[in-house]
Amino acid sequence: MASNSKRRSSSRDIISGLPSELLCYIFCFLPFKEAARTSILSTRFRHVWRGTTRIDLLENFFVKDNDTEERNQIQRRDFVDFAHNWLESYTGKTIDMFSLTFSRPWDFTVNMYNFIRSSLARNVKGLSLDFHDPIRRKDGLENRRGVFELPVFVYGHKGLESLKLFSCNFLVSGFRNFTSLKELSLGWIQLGPNSVKNLLMYCPLLESFTLKYCWNIHEHLDICGPNRRLKSLVVDKCNFLDGLVQIQAPNLKFFKYSGRADQFYLEERLTSLLEAELDFGLETEFSELGHLLYDLVEQLFCVRVLTVCSYLLQIIPIGEEPLGLLNTLNVRHLILKTSLHSFEFYGIRFMLKSCPLLETLTINLGPARIFPDYIPPFELNPAEFWTNNLIIHRCIKRSLKVVEVKGFQGTRNEIHFLQYLLFFGRILEEVNLYLSEEDDGHGGTREKYLLIAQYMQQHMKRTSRNLRISIY
């Protein structure tokens, strides 16, 4: 019995028996805050986690949004003291990733410099400096400079492979030294003339490039030049003075654009592109831009995963070809960000016709800007759109296997559209209904959504014998 008890005790404490080097390696896979919590597990862990190679110094560890500004300032001082003491006792020799998030750096400039210098002294490979204020900049597109200047000594650190600068001004010419940089994210700053073009030229190994809430960019977005390694491009709610987006990146695999419906020109056939996400939520008016969106989607012919927004669904059928693309897409997974409003119906039909090889359809239900001056390309009868005079597209009959509905509330439009898919989906295998957690404002609750989903699960007509309807 004593022997068995000893074995059980040993198995329960197997982690503590590991060498410190291995424990530190394991802690590197934990979020910094979780790694810190391990210090209360044992006296030994109190020191081991200080050797982690991924450091996240985030002010929200201490600063609470719902406190007064006076109280927040005391919390910021506590955070700065914590960061100083922690880096003073840091035992690691190298740092893989150093992240610093702080929204009031001007009161602690010397401390910020010291924190950054400390990471560079340990040959940091990834540096993330986020000084934007999420409270005061909710709209994002403000004509302000960043609140912090990237220290000059950072430009001499040639070993950087990843760099993120939010509300942090920098010298574009200083990037000449960042020849090892593979990942670059810029946000909440104003970019000068030719900034994007020069950054791409100075960083020939760049594989991932993100622009988030950048404004007053003095030229159109031009992704080209000698850089041929770019694999991921994200442009999120940026303001370009010239509404043109040019992309020349033959190895691009992921493209996300969120902003206004500008003109896009993809100079080369992006045959490597696997996934694209389009969100034109910044548009506030109904415009006859169907031809621009048609041309853009047509240029994404090779993507396998495509996400489109409500604006595109309302506008794209207004172009010269209201029924669908003449040259169809290679899309296998289509994600619709929609409210399933009747004004989106023709756009949904457009996308189904344009994706004849579709295997998975995801419907992300949520609020959308519906334009009251919308003009449908043909007569629109919402009550009969999915039930009478139907067009059964090729993907519905031959390739669609999985349908996911996220935010299901059981509205009439949701039910009619699902009836259409189930009745004509010959090889459907799964329909997954993820219930909404939100009240619909008319007495609808999650319990009501569940009852509707269960009724559909038991009674809705279906063609495929192998179909399984699941509720989550």
MOTA-V534011 format. One record per residue. RES is the residue in one small letter. D_CENTER is the distance of its C-alpha to the mean C-alpha in Angstrom with 2 decimals. Layout:
res=RES d_center=D_CENTER
res=RES d_center=D_CENTER
//
This chain:
res=m d_center=55.14
res=a d_center=54.64
res=s d_center=53.24
res=n d_center=50.70
res=s d_center=49.63
res=k d_center=49.17
res=r d_center=47.03
res=r d_center=44.77
res=s d_center=44.46
res=s d_center=43.62
res=s d_center=40.86
res=r d_center=39.30
res=d d_center=39.21
res=i d_center=38.15
res=i d_center=35.18
res=s d_center=37.60
res=g d_center=39.69
res=l d_center=37.12
res=p d_center=37.68
res=s d_center=35.90
res=e d_center=34.20
res=l d_center=32.68
res=l d_center=31.66
res=c d_center=29.92
res=y d_center=28.05
res=i d_center=26.94
res=f d_center=25.86
res=c d_center=23.52
res=f d_center=21.25
res=l d_center=21.19
res=p d_center=19.08
res=f d_center=21.46
res=k d_center=22.40
res=e d_center=23.30
res=a d_center=25.27
res=a d_center=27.13
res=r d_center=28.12
res=t d_center=29.91
res=s d_center=32.45
res=i d_center=34.17
res=l d_center=34.83
res=s d_center=37.60
res=t d_center=39.32
res=r d_center=38.23
res=f d_center=34.50
res=r d_center=34.94
res=h d_center=35.27
res=v d_center=33.41
res=w d_center=29.88
res=r d_center=30.69
res=g d_center=30.47
res=t d_center=26.79
res=t d_center=25.16
res=r d_center=21.74
res=i d_center=22.32
res=d d_center=20.04
res=l d_center=22.08
res=l d_center=20.26
res=e d_center=22.43
res=n d_center=21.27
res=f d_center=23.39
res=f d_center=26.24
res=v d_center=25.34
res=k d_center=25.06
res=d d_center=23.79
res=n d_center=26.67
res=d d_center=29.40
res=t d_center=31.50
res=e d_center=30.86
res=e d_center=34.01
res=r d_center=32.84
res=n d_center=29.41
res=q d_center=31.31
res=i d_center=33.29
res=q d_center=30.16
res=r d_center=28.74
res=r d_center=32.05
res=d d_center=31.88
res=f d_center=28.44
res=v d_center=29.80
res=d d_center=32.87
res=f d_center=30.92
res=a d_center=28.83
res=h d_center=32.10
res=n d_center=34.00
res=w d_center=31.35
res=l d_center=31.08
res=e d_center=34.89
res=s d_center=35.24
res=y d_center=32.49
res=t d_center=34.17
res=g d_center=31.80
res=k d_center=32.81
res=t d_center=29.44
res=i d_center=25.88
res=d d_center=22.93
res=m d_center=20.25
res=f d_center=21.15
res=s d_center=18.80
res=l d_center=20.44
res=t d_center=19.01
res=f d_center=21.77
res=s d_center=22.00
res=r d_center=25.75
res=p d_center=26.53
res=w d_center=29.51
res=d d_center=31.66
res=f d_center=31.10
res=t d_center=30.87
res=v d_center=33.24
res=n d_center=31.43
res=m d_center=28.07
res=y d_center=29.96
res=n d_center=31.58
res=f d_center=28.42
res=i d_center=26.88
res=r d_center=30.27
res=s d_center=30.54
res=s d_center=27.37
res=l d_center=28.62
res=a d_center=31.98
res=r d_center=30.47
res=n d_center=28.97
res=v d_center=25.33
res=k d_center=23.02
res=g d_center=19.70
res=l d_center=19.81
res=s d_center=17.24
res=l d_center=18.83
res=d d_center=17.11
res=f d_center=19.77
res=h d_center=18.11
res=d d_center=19.39
res=p d_center=16.91
res=i d_center=20.05
res=r d_center=21.68
res=r d_center=18.84
res=k d_center=17.11
res=d d_center=17.31
res=g d_center=16.06
res=l d_center=18.30
res=e d_center=21.40
res=n d_center=24.00
res=r d_center=24.34
res=r d_center=24.50
res=g d_center=22.67
res=v d_center=24.63
res=f d_center=25.24
res=e d_center=26.70
res=l d_center=25.66
res=p d_center=28.92
res=v d_center=31.03
res=f d_center=31.55
res=v d_center=27.93
res=y d_center=28.57
res=g d_center=31.20
res=h d_center=28.94
res=k d_center=28.63
res=g d_center=27.09
res=l d_center=23.54
res=e d_center=21.00
res=s d_center=17.78
res=l d_center=17.63
res=k d_center=15.34
res=l d_center=17.16
res=f d_center=16.16
res=s d_center=19.18
res=c d_center=21.23
res=n d_center=23.57
res=f d_center=24.64
res=l d_center=27.16
res=v d_center=25.84
res=s d_center=29.12
res=g d_center=28.51
res=f d_center=25.79
res=r d_center=28.71
res=n d_center=29.11
res=f d_center=25.57
res=t d_center=26.55
res=s d_center=24.84
res=l d_center=21.35
res=k d_center=18.74
res=e d_center=15.46
res=l d_center=15.21
res=s d_center=12.81
res=l d_center=14.55
res=g d_center=14.04
res=w d_center=16.45
res=i d_center=19.29
res=q d_center=21.63
res=l d_center=21.98
res=g d_center=25.50
res=p d_center=27.03
res=n d_center=26.03
res=s d_center=23.63
res=v d_center=20.87
res=k d_center=23.63
res=n d_center=25.40
res=l d_center=22.48
res=l d_center=21.86
res=m d_center=25.61
res=y d_center=26.07
res=c d_center=23.42
res=p d_center=24.58
res=l d_center=22.72
res=l d_center=19.20
res=e d_center=16.78
res=s d_center=13.33
res=f d_center=13.08
res=t d_center=10.58
res=l d_center=12.04
res=k d_center=10.85
res=y d_center=13.59
res=c d_center=16.30
res=w d_center=19.44
res=n d_center=22.84
res=i d_center=21.99
res=h d_center=25.53
res=e d_center=24.99
res=h d_center=22.81
res=l d_center=19.78
res=d d_center=21.56
res=i d_center=19.82
res=c d_center=23.02
res=g d_center=25.82
res=p d_center=26.99
res=n d_center=23.59
res=r d_center=23.31
res=r d_center=21.04
res=l d_center=17.61
res=k d_center=15.35
res=s d_center=11.76
res=l d_center=11.28
res=v d_center=8.54
res=v d_center=10.41
res=d d_center=9.11
res=k d_center=12.17
res=c d_center=14.78
res=n d_center=18.47
res=f d_center=20.57
res=l d_center=24.30
res=d d_center=24.76
res=g d_center=22.69
res=l d_center=22.37
res=v d_center=19.67
res=q d_center=21.31
res=i d_center=19.78
res=q d_center=22.07
res=a d_center=20.29
res=p d_center=22.07
res=n d_center=20.11
res=l d_center=16.58
res=k d_center=14.77
res=f d_center=11.14
res=f d_center=10.63
res=k d_center=8.07
res=y d_center=10.10
res=s d_center=10.07
res=g d_center=13.60
res=r d_center=17.16
res=a d_center=18.69
res=d d_center=20.23
res=q d_center=22.20
res=f d_center=20.57
res=y d_center=22.76
res=l d_center=21.81
res=e d_center=24.94
res=e d_center=24.95
res=r d_center=24.38
res=l d_center=21.02
res=t d_center=22.41
res=s d_center=20.03
res=l d_center=16.86
res=l d_center=15.52
res=e d_center=12.23
res=a d_center=11.24
res=e d_center=9.18
res=l d_center=11.31
res=d d_center=11.22
res=f d_center=14.47
res=g d_center=14.51
res=l d_center=16.30
res=e d_center=19.29
res=t d_center=22.00
res=e d_center=24.83
res=f d_center=25.78
res=s d_center=26.43
res=e d_center=27.95
res=l d_center=25.17
res=g d_center=25.23
res=h d_center=26.59
res=l d_center=23.76
res=l d_center=21.10
res=y d_center=23.52
res=d d_center=23.85
res=l d_center=20.13
res=v d_center=19.53
res=e d_center=22.76
res=q d_center=21.64
res=l d_center=18.80
res=f d_center=21.62
res=c d_center=20.80
res=v d_center=17.24
res=r d_center=17.36
res=v d_center=14.07
res=l d_center=13.45
res=t d_center=11.46
res=v d_center=13.48
res=c d_center=13.95
res=s d_center=17.19
res=y d_center=18.34
res=l d_center=18.46
res=l d_center=20.29
res=q d_center=22.82
res=i d_center=23.42
res=i d_center=23.43
res=p d_center=26.66
res=i d_center=28.43
res=g d_center=28.68
res=e d_center=31.65
res=e d_center=30.56
res=p d_center=29.68
res=l d_center=29.86
res=g d_center=27.42
res=l d_center=26.86
res=l d_center=30.11
res=n d_center=28.39
res=t d_center=26.21
res=l d_center=22.87
res=n d_center=22.33
res=v d_center=19.49
res=r d_center=19.86
res=h d_center=16.88
res=l d_center=16.24
res=i d_center=13.70
res=l d_center=15.12
res=k d_center=13.56
res=t d_center=17.07
res=s d_center=19.81
res=l d_center=22.29
res=h d_center=24.46
res=s d_center=27.38
res=f d_center=26.28
res=e d_center=23.36
res=f d_center=25.80
res=y d_center=26.88
res=g d_center=23.36
res=i d_center=22.66
res=r d_center=25.97
res=f d_center=25.15
res=m d_center=22.07
res=l d_center=24.10
res=k d_center=26.89
res=s d_center=24.73
res=c d_center=23.33
res=p d_center=26.65
res=l d_center=25.31
res=l d_center=22.68
res=e d_center=22.66
res=t d_center=19.84
res=l d_center=18.99
res=t d_center=16.30
res=i d_center=16.91
res=n d_center=14.38
res=l d_center=16.97
res=g d_center=16.53
res=p d_center=18.08
res=a d_center=18.11
res=r d_center=20.21
res=i d_center=23.24
res=f d_center=25.63
res=p d_center=29.25
res=d d_center=30.72
res=y d_center=29.01
res=i d_center=31.56
res=p d_center=31.14
res=p d_center=32.31
res=f d_center=34.82
res=e d_center=36.45
res=l d_center=34.09
res=n d_center=35.40
res=p d_center=32.50
res=a d_center=34.79
res=e d_center=35.80
res=f d_center=32.85
res=w d_center=31.87
res=t d_center=35.47
res=n d_center=37.94
res=n d_center=38.39
res=l d_center=35.41
res=i d_center=33.84
res=i d_center=32.83
res=h d_center=30.45
res=r d_center=30.77
res=c d_center=27.53
res=i d_center=28.64
res=k d_center=31.95
res=r d_center=31.25
res=s d_center=27.80
res=l d_center=25.65
res=k d_center=25.64
res=v d_center=22.83
res=v d_center=21.73
res=e d_center=19.19
res=v d_center=19.32
res=k d_center=16.96
res=g d_center=18.54
res=f d_center=21.98
res=q d_center=24.76
res=g d_center=27.43
res=t d_center=27.94
res=r d_center=30.38
res=n d_center=27.86
res=e d_center=25.82
res=i d_center=29.12
res=h d_center=30.44
res=f d_center=27.45
res=l d_center=27.45
res=q d_center=31.23
res=y d_center=30.86
res=l d_center=28.48
res=l d_center=30.67
res=f d_center=33.93
res=f d_center=33.18
res=g d_center=30.75
res=r d_center=33.40
res=i d_center=31.45
res=l d_center=28.85
res=e d_center=28.44
res=e d_center=25.87
res=v d_center=24.85
res=n d_center=22.62
res=l d_center=22.66
res=y d_center=20.34
res=l d_center=22.23
res=s d_center=20.91
res=e d_center=21.55
res=e d_center=22.27
res=d d_center=25.75
res=d d_center=26.12
res=g d_center=28.53
res=h d_center=31.47
res=g d_center=32.37
res=g d_center=29.77
res=t d_center=28.58
res=r d_center=26.99
res=e d_center=30.54
res=k d_center=31.19
res=y d_center=28.06
res=l d_center=29.23
res=l d_center=32.68
res=i d_center=31.47
res=a d_center=29.27
res=q d_center=32.29
res=y d_center=34.58
res=m d_center=32.40
res=q d_center=32.21
res=q d_center=36.00
res=h d_center=37.25
res=m d_center=34.94
res=k d_center=36.50
res=r d_center=34.84
res=t d_center=35.99
res=s d_center=34.41
res=r d_center=36.55
res=n d_center=33.86
res=l d_center=31.34
res=r d_center=30.05
res=i d_center=28.48
res=s d_center=26.67
res=i d_center=25.75
res=y d_center=23.29
//
